[in-house]
């Protein structure tokens, strides 16, 4: 019996592979537990079409992320904060503030979890911040902290 694996199965194969297995193992365990489908021509064609659709969506997502990366590299984000008596900030500039200001000033929505700040920003000046966009794409954003 030929089966199309829908999940990785230890000692048998990875998701998407077509394997020849004994009838009882295929019907009772693999298909019964949802690890595989009976590999008919229709099932195989449907699976391949789904894989092509996913690859196409991923390619368009990568393209969109590359555009955001280019846009981020040219932007300058200005954050205004109150200063203390010695010229330093009250607290540090947070990832959430950077995310909110980026959305407010440039209409780019980035999750605060994907923003990476090496050292806490506790003074005015220019800083370069790394942003993980996904699919191995990292953007750089120039942030200027200005005192009020």
C-alpha positions as CSV (number, residue, x, y, z in Angstrom):
1,X,0.0,0.0,0.0
2,X,1.4,3.4,-0.9
3,X,0.8,6.3,1.6
4,X,1.5,10.0,1.5
5,X,2.9,11.1,4.8
6,X,1.1,14.2,6.2
7,X,3.4,14.3,9.3
8,X,7.0,13.2,10.1
9,X,7.0,9.6,11.2
10,X,10.1,8.4,13.1
11,X,11.9,5.5,11.3
12,X,9.6,5.9,8.2
13,X,10.0,9.3,6.6
14,X,9.3,13.0,6.5
15,X,6.2,14.9,5.7
16,X,5.3,14.9,2.0
17,X,7.1,11.6,1.1
18,X,5.4,8.7,-0.5
19,X,6.2,5.4,1.1
20,X,5.3,1.8,0.4
21,X,4.1,0.1,3.7
22,X,2.2,-3.0,4.7
23,X,-1.6,-2.7,4.4
24,X,-2.3,-3.2,8.1
25,X,0.3,-0.6,9.2
26,X,-0.9,1.9,6.7
27,X,-4.6,1.5,7.2
28,X,-4.7,1.0,11.0
29,X,-1.8,3.1,12.3
30,X,-0.7,5.7,9.7
31,X,-4.1,6.6,8.2
32,X,-6.0,5.8,11.4
33,X,-3.8,8.2,13.5
34,X,-3.8,10.9,10.8
35,X,-0.1,10.5,9.9
36,X,-0.7,9.7,6.3
37,X,-3.3,9.5,3.4
38,X,-3.8,6.7,1.0
39,X,-1.6,7.8,-2.0
40,X,-4.1,7.9,-4.9
41,X,-3.3,10.0,-8.0
42,X,-6.0,12.5,-6.8
43,X,-4.4,12.9,-3.3
44,X,-0.9,13.3,-4.8
45,X,-2.0,15.9,-7.3
46,X,-3.9,17.8,-4.6
47,X,-0.9,17.7,-2.3
48,X,1.4,19.0,-5.0
49,X,-1.0,21.8,-5.9
50,X,-1.1,22.8,-2.2
51,X,2.7,22.8,-2.0
52,X,3.0,25.0,-5.1
53,X,0.4,27.4,-3.6
54,X,2.3,27.6,-0.3
55,X,5.6,28.2,-2.2
56,X,4.0,31.0,-4.2
57,X,2.6,32.7,-1.0
58,X,6.0,32.4,0.7
59,X,7.7,34.0,-2.3
60,X,5.3,36.9,-2.2
61,X,5.8,37.3,1.6
62,X,9.6,37.3,1.2
63,X,9.2,40.0,-1.5
64,X,7.1,42.1,0.8
65,X,9.5,41.7,3.7
66,X,12.4,42.8,1.4
67,X,10.5,46.0,0.5
68,X,10.0,46.7,4.2
69,X,13.7,46.1,4.8
70,X,14.6,48.7,2.1
71,X,12.1,51.1,3.5
72,X,13.4,50.7,7.0
73,X,17.0,51.4,6.0
74,X,16.1,54.8,4.5
75,X,13.9,55.9,7.4
76,X,14.8,57.9,10.4
77,X,12.6,57.5,13.4
78,X,12.5,60.4,15.9
79,X,11.4,59.8,19.4
80,X,10.9,62.7,21.8
81,X,11.4,62.0,25.5
82,X,11.6,64.2,28.6
83,X,15.1,64.6,30.1
84,X,16.3,64.6,33.6
85,X,18.5,67.2,35.3
86,X,21.7,65.6,34.1
87,X,20.5,65.3,30.5
88,X,19.7,61.6,30.6
89,X,16.3,60.1,29.9
90,X,13.8,59.0,32.6
91,X,14.0,55.2,32.1
92,X,15.0,53.5,28.8
93,X,13.4,53.7,25.4
94,X,11.4,50.4,25.1
95,X,10.8,48.2,22.1
96,X,7.1,48.9,22.5
97,X,7.7,52.7,22.2
98,X,9.8,52.1,19.0
99,X,7.1,49.9,17.5
100,X,4.3,52.4,18.3
101,X,6.3,55.4,17.0
102,X,7.1,53.5,13.8
103,X,3.4,52.8,13.3
104,X,2.5,56.4,14.1
105,X,5.1,58.2,12.1
106,X,5.7,55.9,9.1
107,X,2.6,53.6,9.1
108,X,4.8,50.5,9.3
109,X,3.5,47.9,11.7
110,X,6.2,45.8,13.4
111,X,5.8,43.5,16.4
112,X,7.8,44.7,19.4
113,X,9.1,41.1,19.8
114,X,11.0,41.3,16.5
115,X,12.9,44.5,17.6
116,X,16.4,43.9,19.0
117,X,18.1,46.5,21.1
118,X,21.7,45.5,22.1
119,X,22.1,48.0,25.0
120,X,19.3,49.9,26.7
121,X,18.8,53.3,25.2
122,X,19.1,55.7,28.2
123,X,20.4,58.9,26.5
124,X,19.8,61.1,23.6
125,X,21.5,60.5,20.3
126,X,21.4,58.3,17.2
127,X,21.1,54.6,17.5
128,X,20.9,51.7,14.9
129,X,18.4,49.0,15.8
130,X,18.1,45.6,14.3
131,X,14.7,44.3,13.4
132,X,13.9,40.6,12.6
133,X,11.4,40.6,9.8
134,X,11.1,36.8,9.3
135,X,12.4,34.4,6.6
136,X,16.0,35.3,7.6
137,X,15.5,38.9,6.6
138,X,16.9,41.5,9.1
139,X,16.3,45.2,8.7
140,X,18.2,48.1,10.2
141,X,16.4,51.2,11.6
142,X,18.0,54.5,12.5
143,X,16.4,55.9,15.7
144,X,17.1,59.4,16.9
145,X,16.3,60.2,20.6
146,X,15.6,63.8,21.1
147,X,15.0,65.6,24.5
148,X,12.1,67.9,25.2
